[in-house]
Each structure stands twice: as C-alpha cells, then as structure tokens.
Amino acid sequence: MKKFAFCLVLLIGAAYAGYVLAEKDSDELMQQAQSQFKPIPTELQEIEGITLTPERIELGKWLYFDPRLSKSWLISCNTCHNLALGGVDLEETSIGHGWAKGPRNAPTVLNSVFNIAQFWDGRAEDLQAQAKGPVQAGVEMNNTPERVEQTLKSIPEYVQRFRKAFPGDSNPVTFDNMADAIEAFEATLLTPGSPFDKYLNGDSQALSKAQKKGLKLFMNKGCSTCHNGINVGGGSYHPFGVVEKPGSKILPEADKGRFVVTETASDKYVFKVPSLRNIELTPPYFHSGQVWDLEQAVAIMGSSQLGIKLSRNETAAIVTFLKTLTGEQPRVEYPILPPHTKGTPLPVTGVSGNVAGH
Amino acid sequence: MKKFAFCLVLLIGAAYAGYVLAEKDSDELMQQAQSQFKPIPTELQEIEGITLTPERIELGKWLYFDPRLSKSWLISCNTCHNLALGGVDLEETSIGHGWAKGPRNAPTVLNSVFNIAQFWDGRAEDLQAQAKGPVQAGVEMNNTPERVEQTLKSIPEYVQRFRKAFPGDSNPVTFDNMADAIEAFEATLLTPGSPFDKYLNGDSQALSKAQKKGLKLFMNKGCSTCHNGINVGGGSYHPFGVVEKPGSKILPEADKGRFVVTETASDKYVFKVPSLRNIELTPPYFHSGQVWDLEQAVAIMGSSQLGIKLSRNETAAIVTFLKTLTGEQPRVEYPILPPHTKGTPLPVTGVSGNVAGH
C-alpha cells in the first residue's frame, strides 16, 4: 500500500512537471512569436504621410471602383485587386487592356499599407506612387494622367468630392490627388482579428495545438527570417532562389526583379518578400503566379530559400499555421458612381501601347 | 371708381379662370400620365415565378459579383451590368472573354424584372433564362453549365448557401438554381423614388414646369405609344425604323433582331422597346450602342419611329422629362466571396469558342 501511494505521488508529480513544462513551452512560443510579429490593428491608425479624412477615404473608394479611370472604362483597381476575393484576381498574372497578360502576379491590396514599398520589385515607395502605375500601364488600364484629369474634371460630383477631400487646394482634381485618395481608401483595407492576431494579443487558446506546431516550425526552420513583422513579410528584399534556383517556370530568367530598379548586380532576381497575411485566399503564388498549391509553395521556399527539404508533415503543419493568418475581410458598400458628361473623353477599347505591369 | 372696381373684378376673374384652367390642365396631364405609366414600387413585391427569400437573394448577390462563373475568372454579371454605373457597362457593345466585342449594347439590369422578356430580341422569357445566356456565350463569360456546377460544388460555402436557398431540393447546386438565385437578386434591383414616380403618386410639385412640358410632348407626340407602363418601355416589340430607317451604323443590316427568334418575316429588325428608366445613366443608346447623346437619340426616334422632325426645343424638353426617370440606385454591400478549393477548375484565359451575345 505504501509502495502504491509512493507511485501515485511520483505519477502526479511527473504529470504536473509535464504540465508546467508545456505551459512554459507555450509561454515561450508566444513570446518568441510576439518578438517577431505584430498584430493588425483593429482601429484605423495614423500613418505617416497619409491623410485619413472620411472625405478622402470615400473619394478613394469611388476611384478604386471606377472603371472610367481606364482607357476602356472596363478595368478598375478592383478588377485586379478584387475585395470580394482577398484583394487579388486569382490569375497567374493579371489580364488588362486588350486582354493583355501582364508580367507578374497581382499582389493583394489588403494590409498593403504596411509593406516597405509596393510592387514585387518595390519600385513604388508607397501606395500613392503605386496607384499611378497600373492606371498608365499599357497592359493594365492603359490611360494617361491628362486623360484621367480630363475625365474627373468633366464630372461635377467628382470635382465637388475632390474639393472636399483636398480642402485649401486651389487645383484639387489632379492625378496626384487621385492617387492620394486611392491610397487613403487602401489604407483602410485591413484584415484584423485573425486567429494569429488574437494569439499575438495574448490569447493562447486562439491557436490549436496543430497550428502552434506549424508556427514553431515556421519560426525555427527560418521562414520568419524574411516573413516577419506586422505583415508576416512585406518588409524586406531577398533573392528568390538564394540557395537553389526553382525551375525557370517559377523564376523566369527574363524577369530580373529589383535589378531593374536599382541597376545593382546583387539585386538580380531580388524581390520584395510578399506578405503572408490572408495567404490562403490569394493563390497562385510567387511573382510568376505558377504555383496554385500552398503546400507546394512552402516546399519550394524550403528548398530554394532555406536549402532544406521539409517533410510532408512539416509542410502541412506550416500551411496549417499559415491559414491562421486569414483575418476579417473589409466590408464596403458598393459605390454609386456619378455619371459622366458631354465633356468626358469616351471609352476606347482598341489596343495600343505596351508598358510594364506589377 | 365704379369703373375701376369693375375692371378689378374682371381682372381677378380672368386670373382665377386662368388658374382654374391651368389647374385643370395640370390635373389632366397627371391623369393622362397615370393612365399610361406606373410607378416603381418602393417595397419588394411578390413577382410570379420568383421566390424572394433572403437566402436566395443573398446567394444571388454572391453569384452576380463572382467572376468565377466565367471561364477566365475575370468577368462577372456585374462587369457588364455594373451597379455602380446604372446597371450597364457604358460600352457601345460589351467586351467579353478574350476582349471580344459582343454584338449588342448591354441593357441595364435595373428594373429589368418588369420587362416583358429579356435581351434586345426578347429571346429569354425571364431573368432566370437570361442569366444563363452570358455565362455560356463565347464572347462573354465563355463557360459551360457543367463547369459552373463543378465550380460551385467544389466550394463548401456555396454548397451550404444553395442548400439554404433551395430547401428541400435534393440536388440544390445546379446551373438552373444558379440562374434562379441570380434572378431573385436582380428582382431586388429597383430604382424607386424618381421625380416622375413621385408625380405618378400624386405629387404635382415633383415635376417642374419644363419637365411637365417634356412629359406632355412625350405623350402627345407618340413616344408613349411604345414607351409606357411601369418601365416606360420594355413591354412590347416594334420594328426599328418603322417610318424611316436610321443609318446602317445605328441599325446594322446584319442584326435582324427578333426575326432570328421567331423566324417570322415581319419580325425583321424588330426589337424589344427598351425601358427608359434611368436612361440618362445608360448611354450609349440603341442595340448598336452608336449614339451617346440623348437628344440625338430622341431626334432619331422621332424621325425613324414617328415620322416627325422634332424641333430642338421639343427634343430638349423631352430629354428634360426623361431625366426625371432617374431613381434611387440600389445600394448593396460588396460581397466577400468564399475561397475556391483544390477541386475547383482553375481559370482559363485563352481564347476559343464564339457564341451570340446580348
């Protein structure tokens, strides 16, 4: 009987020690995560360089959804960055004016305000600069700043809205202000409230055991060396294929990435690390958009960036974690846009011009 | 003094008589209008053959905005019937898969539930039948019923929504039910509250003097012979160019209209009379979409359909009236669509096939 009691004490002690260790382990995992990542804010925050007045945000929403910013009147920002579909178009590379296939996969607009810069090669320093690109790109909206200004100035309700959004500006309806307003709207397109955000905010129950295992692998295998911060990526530039080049389908030779921006040899095949926020919603993956399967994308990252072969279990666990990055999608009322007038340049759907894309 | 008093009485009498006559005139105009037109209802009404449950309407909204009903994942119902732009695309004729130009101008979806039939040639008896057309047309969404069903069945949230929208249906996810749901959503896309509707509801102050003058001309010159009823059109078929053929740009020889549907010689160049509801928002005009100016469109109707040459003043007055047909545009929350899965057929943006359009 004494022997039995002794055994029981030992067992309880071992279980308790296990529990304490697990708790400690769990605390350490959360602390490690909190040191590497930051949650998406649930409220609009001040962002340097962006004026977030309700007037500017609403104007930006109109512009974001208005296909008349394109030469054909068919393509809006929302065509390729569809707010119904995780802020992307789910195409390998975007289709634009004349059904032209652009050179790169459309990155999501969601949370993009937190990226270090915009486009895969970071050639736009912010969303204001970014917004001007696709409007003018021949394979996207194929328009010109002059024609956009003429269009907006010909619509009295737009003129009035620009005046309210840019008070004190003597010439408020400009291409630059269009981009400013779009940037303001886009800065509101955040996806807070994901399970991972809840976890980062201290709720250890927000992630399941399997999701925590994935998070641990994500950090310990080295993924978070690049994919970190508020956007779990989006904060730095790295060469794609740093250890082992993926096939030329996934990393086409012709697209030299950031090299074109900096003209620095070491920037060949360097790209901005994409954010992994809402990643399950935004296939296909990589700048070439050639991989539809998230597990395959993770496996490629393992071999090309980290020089490791992740087991199937590890890949699956990491994907289980990545799915916790899906947050509450922004809900907006679809705008009723003001009608054009006799002074508005009419749509042109014919094909001409050829400029770079994303 | 007596003479003066007499004159005053005469003057007052004349003024009063004029007032009474004007009042009578005004009453008669309203009565004449009320006998020919009907206001758009402000509340959803029961419509024969359409089940308007909240579940079906919401599912229909998802489908209406989902570009994954198209082969390319780029074109949704809303692409050509854009709720931000009066339910149209503002193109001469619609642009579809592969940037193909369709044969006819896209009619507005707004209030279309009140039309006698759908498409310019009336070949679809209702919106349910209509919804199936563009999804399959090679120059529009270029998809097949089988592929649409496979797509919807591969997305668990869609399956669940179809179950709720079609309770008791053992196989709810079908192409037919897709069309039924889209029809239900479209039946909610009404634009009540226009000045003309207020007038029809008895508010004689809802139209200005100039607008009433236009209404009078609209009825007395014969426009309302065809453009009458709740949709101020949309209720009958008539030959385009019944008195005088407009140029072949506006009435292209190759498009024989309803003849293709009925194979009856007298139906050559016969088209459904389009609704004039929200007409100022939906240029360009006619099935060929060749006329951007509403005054020009009215003048053409005068000569081609009524055999009269309207003066510039008359045309302008009629347009002034037509602008009172613009109602409150339906406001909807932009849907957040459920993600596809591994079983979903991926987008195909290559070009093949060629089927008729609107």
Interface residues (C-beta under 8 A of the other chain):
Chain A: F65 D66 P67 R68 S72 W73 L74 T79 N82 L83 A84 L85 G86 D89 L90 E91 I95 G98 W99 K101 E280 L281 W292 D293 Q329 R331 V332 E333 Y334 P335 I336 L337 P339 H340 K342 L346 P347 T349 V351
Chain B: F65 D66 P67 R68 S72 W73 L74 T79 N82 L83 A84 L85 G86 D89 L90 E91 I95 G98 W99 K101 E280 L281 W292 D293 Q329 R331 V332 E333 Y334 P335 I336 L337 P339 H340 K342 L346 P347 T349 V351
